[in-house]
Amino acid sequence: DGSSGPADSQQRRSTASGFTTASGFMPCDNTSTCSSKSAAAVELEEAETQVLAELRRRLHKEGGYRDLPNDLVHSVFRVCRRDPERAFRRALDMLSWREREGVDLILTNPAAVAEELSWRRLLRYGFPGKDRKSRPVMIQAVGQWDMRALNAAVKERKQGLLRSHVVVYETLRRQAQEALLLQVNAASRDSDGSCKEVNGRIILPPEMLRRRPLRWVIVLDVEGLSFWHTRFPEVLAGLQEASVLGSKYYPETVDRMFVVNASPGFHLTWRLISRFVKPNTRSKVRVLPAGDYQDLIAECGSACIPVHLGGLLPASALPFVVGK
């Protein structure tokens, strides 16, 4: 009859709270504060370009870093609210971490790539390509998780889980860089858009420094999500650690997030807890009820969305998302 008592309300709160920490891709401060228009390859304002140039100069001169990941430097600058000194310190920390962990070469590391694929099966996600605004998309079937299998995997190889998340972030970064390069080429015949690849890294041409980096779209399918998913604290703790890693070293990289196939209880709980989420983050998250994919298709187009979510992409393209 739709009524619920205190126990039901508590279960809803626990389920939603567990979900917000469960997915390693749930946004913290890695959700973009830009509007959805930021998906376009628009140029930076002149003042912003100058400050970013100075930040890069300091990182070269004082930090000794070359071939900077300019998309992440820009994201650090924005998340630090354009505070140059704070951005410099945070960028140094990020670059030191990337150097220490060998992040620049991780997509050329066969062991790391294979390990990520094993976690992809467990965490039920896939990369369908770019949406109609050229943003990379990742889709994850959270409600299909085998929590016992995940629990065993996290206990045995939690560091592998964290490293696999880095592979995911770097894969999305690479897709975004490739898409932005295509946009720049299409928009300007005067630029040859030349780039080079060094040890698996894309080195973008100088004119790309004047463009806003493309963000990502995350789609979380919560069909099947229940209180059961919150009964494995080691899994939730491991995924929360991965989420913190993303927020720290990949800030403001998510442009839009869709939570699809949400139950009435989840939808209500999100409305309650979203009051305590930062406005810029809240504005990027759309919670859609079961079977309603209209907003998702309107935002992303149908080519990159699988058939079971209202799109045109065949199930075979995302075996770990659609398969059993």
N, C-alpha and C positions, 0 to 999 in steps of 0.2 A: 504493500500500500504506500510505499515511499517514506514511511515514518522511520525514525531512527532514535535509538536511545543513547545514553552516555558512552556505552561500550563501542557502539558503531562509530560515534563521532571520534572517539579516541583512536580507533583503528584507522580511520581516514587520515587523521593528523599524522599518525606514525608512518602510514604508507607514503604520504606525500613528502614527509620529512626525510624518509629513507631514500626516496627517489631523487630529491635535490642533491643528495650526497652520493647517490649510487652511480650515476653516469659520470664518467671521467670528463665528459664534454659539457656538463651543465655549467653555464657561465657564472663567473664571479666578476672580476674586473676585466676579463678578456672579452666581454661583450662590447661591441662598438658603440660609442656615443654619437656616431654620425647618423644622419638620417638615411633612409633607404636609398636616397639619391646618391649616396657615396659609392654605390655599385658602379656608377659611371666613371670612366677614366677622366675625371676632371682635374684641372690643374690646381696646385696649391696657391694660396694667397702669397703675394710677394713677401710680406713680412714673415710669414711662416717659413717660406723657402730660405730666407736669409738666416733665421735662427737655427734652422735645421742644418744649414751649411756650416755655421759656426760650431754646432754640436759635433758634426762629423769631423771638422778640423781638429777639435780638442781630442776626440777619440783617436785620431791619427797621431797627433803630436804628443799628447800626454799619456795615452794608453798604448800607443804603438800598434794599433789595429789597422789593417788594410782590408780591402774588399769587404766592406761592412754590409751586413744584411739590412739594407736601407728600409725595407718594409717594417722590420721590427724596430729599428731606430725611430722611425716615424711614430709607430704605435706607442713606444715608451715615452716619447715626447708628449703625445696627446694624453696618455693616462696620468702623466705627471702634471697635468693642467698647464702645460707650456712653461713650467718652471725649469729654466735651463740647467741650474746647478743640480736640482733633484733628478732631472732626466739624465744628466751626465753620470751621476753615481749609479743610477739604476741600469743604464746602458753598460757601464763598466762591469757590473755584476753579471748581467746577461751574457756579455761577450766572454767573460772569464769562464762562466759555466759552459758555454758552447765549446770553448777551446779545451777545457778540462775533460769534457765528456765526448769529444770528437763528433759533435753534432753536425758540423758542416759536411762530414763524409758518411753520415749514417745511412743515407739512401743508396750508397754504393757498397755497403757492408752486407754481404749475403746472409750472414748469421742473424743480423738485426732484422732484415727484411723477412726472413723465414719465421723468426720468432713473432713478428707482428702478425703474420698470416695465421699463426696458431691461435693468437688472442682474438683475431678477427672472427674466427669460428665460434669462440666461446662468448664473445661480447656481441655477436650478431650484428655486425655493421658492414657497410660497403660504400664504395665511391661511384655514384652513377654518372659523374661528369659535371659539367657546368650548367647552370640554369640560364634562363633567358637574359639575365643581366650579366652573364659571364662569370658569376661567382661559383667557386667550387662548392659542391654539395656532399654532405655525408648523411647517410640514413642509418639509424640504429634501432633494432627491434628489442627494446629493453624488456618488454613483457614476455619475451621468449627465452630469457636467460635460464639456463640450467644451474641453479644456485649451488647445488652440491658439487658439480664439476668445477664451477668457478671457485668455490671455497678451497677445493683441493689444489687447484692451480695457483691461487694466490699464496697459499701456505708454502708451496714448493718453490715458487719463482716470482716473488713480488717485484724484485728489481727488473725482471723481464717485462712485467706489466708496465712499469714506468718507462722503460726504454721503448716499448712498443707504442706508447702514447706519443713519444717524441717522433717516432717514425710517422705516425698519423699526422701530427702537426706539420712536419716537414713535407709530407706528401701534399697536404692542402696548400701549403705555402708555394710549393713548386707549381701546382696547378694555377694558383692565383697569379704568379709571375708570368707564366706562359700566356694566360688570358689577357693580362694587362698589356703585354707586348703586342699581341694581336690587335688590341684596341688602338694602341698608339700608331701602329702601322697603317691601320685603316683610316685613322683620322688625319694623318699627315703624310703627304707624298714627299715632302721635303726631307723627312727623316728616313734613313734606310733601316732604322730599327735594329741595327746590328747588335748582336750579343754574342758572347762566347761562353763556353762551358769549361770549367776548370775543376777537375776532380769531382765531377758530378754536380757542381754548383753552377747555376746560371748567373753570369755576370751581366747585368743589364746596362744598356747604353746610358750616357749622361742625361739625356732628355727625360728618362724615366724618373729621375730624381724630382722632377717637378709635378709628378702625378701622384694622386692619392692611391695608396695600395688598395687592392681589392680585398674585401673580407669574405667570410665563409657563411654558408647556410647549413644549419644542423637540423635534422628532422628526427625526432624521437617518437617511435611508435610504442605506446604504453598499453596496447591491448594485451590483457592477461596479467598486468601488473597487480599485485596484491600485497597484503600484509606479510605473506610468506617471504617476499624478497627482502624484508628488513630483518630477518632472523639470522643473518650471517654477518656478524659485526666485522670479521676480518676482511670480508669482501668489500663491505662499505668503507672501511678505513683505508684499504688499499686504493680504491677508486677515488676517495676523497683526496688522498695524497697526490694522485695523478691530476686531479682537478686543480689543486693548489699549484702544482708544477706548471700547468697550462696558464694559470692566471699570472704567475710570476714571470715566466719567460716568453709567453706569447700573448701579451696584453692587447685588448681591443682588436681581436682578430675575428670574432663572431659578429656578423652583421645582422643576422636574423635567426631565430630559433622557433621551430614549430613542434608542439607536443600534440600528437594526433591520437585519435581513438581514446580520448580521455573519458573515463566513466563519470556519471553525474557526481559521485562523491569526490573524485579527484578534482573535477572542475570547480566544485564549491570550495574545496580546501585551498586550491590555488588562488582563488579570489580573496581568501582570507590572508594567506601568508604573503601574497604579492604586495600587500600594504607595507610590508617591512623590507621589501626589495628596493634597491636604488631605482629611482624613476627611469634613468637611461637604460638600465637593464630590463626593467619591467616592460618598457615600450618595445623591446625587441622580441619578447616571448609571446607567442600566440598559442593558447590552449584551445584545441578544436575537439568537439564531441565526436563520439564514434560515428564513422561513416560520412562525416562532413569534411571534405577536402577542398572546398571551393576557394577559401583564402590561400591555401597552399599552392594550388594550381595558378591562381591569379598572380601570385608573387613570383613563383619560380618557373611557370610554364609546365607543360605536360611531358616534354621529351625526357627530362631527367627524373621523373617521378614514376615509380612502378605502378603497374596496372591495379594492384590491390589497394593502392592509395589514391586512385582516381586518375593516374597518369597513363602514359603510353609505353613506358619502358617494360619490356618483357621480364618475367620472373627470373629467367636464366641469367640476366645481367647482374643480379644481386643474390647469389645463392645462399649466402649466410643470413640475409635479411628475410627472404621469403621462404627458404627451405626449412624443413623440419629437422 
